[in-house]
Amino acid sequence: MFMNKMIKLLLILTIIFGPCLITSLVYAKDGPLKSQLLDHAGKSFAGAQDPSYLDYDLALREYMTDRINKRFGISLDPKTYSGFDLLEIEAFFKCKKPEESFDIFLKMFPKHP
């Protein structure tokens, strides 16, 4: 009887605190880069020259180049591609066949000096 109550209590605590633990682990995984990116969540921008948008794009480019480097071992310069290009590049890298070169996909994107 006591064990049944303990098991039920542990189950309830797991249901309550499990999502909190998972959420904290997800946000802590990429550290400050992800935090800088999330600072811009939900904001709208006046245009491509808006200083807030430029901050967001820089944070996105830095985050994506770091993530691509960690996942695929390909070091890209965050100044070379836009943030949205890097999102597409990562998507192509996920779909590429093992025998295909990364360069095939990088040639599809114009470089921005």
Secondary structure, DSSP 8 states (H G I E B T S, - for coil): -HHHHHHHHHHHHHHHHHHHHHHHHHHHHSHHHHHHHHTTTT---S-TT-HHHHHHHHHHHHHHHHHHHHHH-----TTTS-HHHHHHHHHHHHH--TTS-HHHHHTTS----
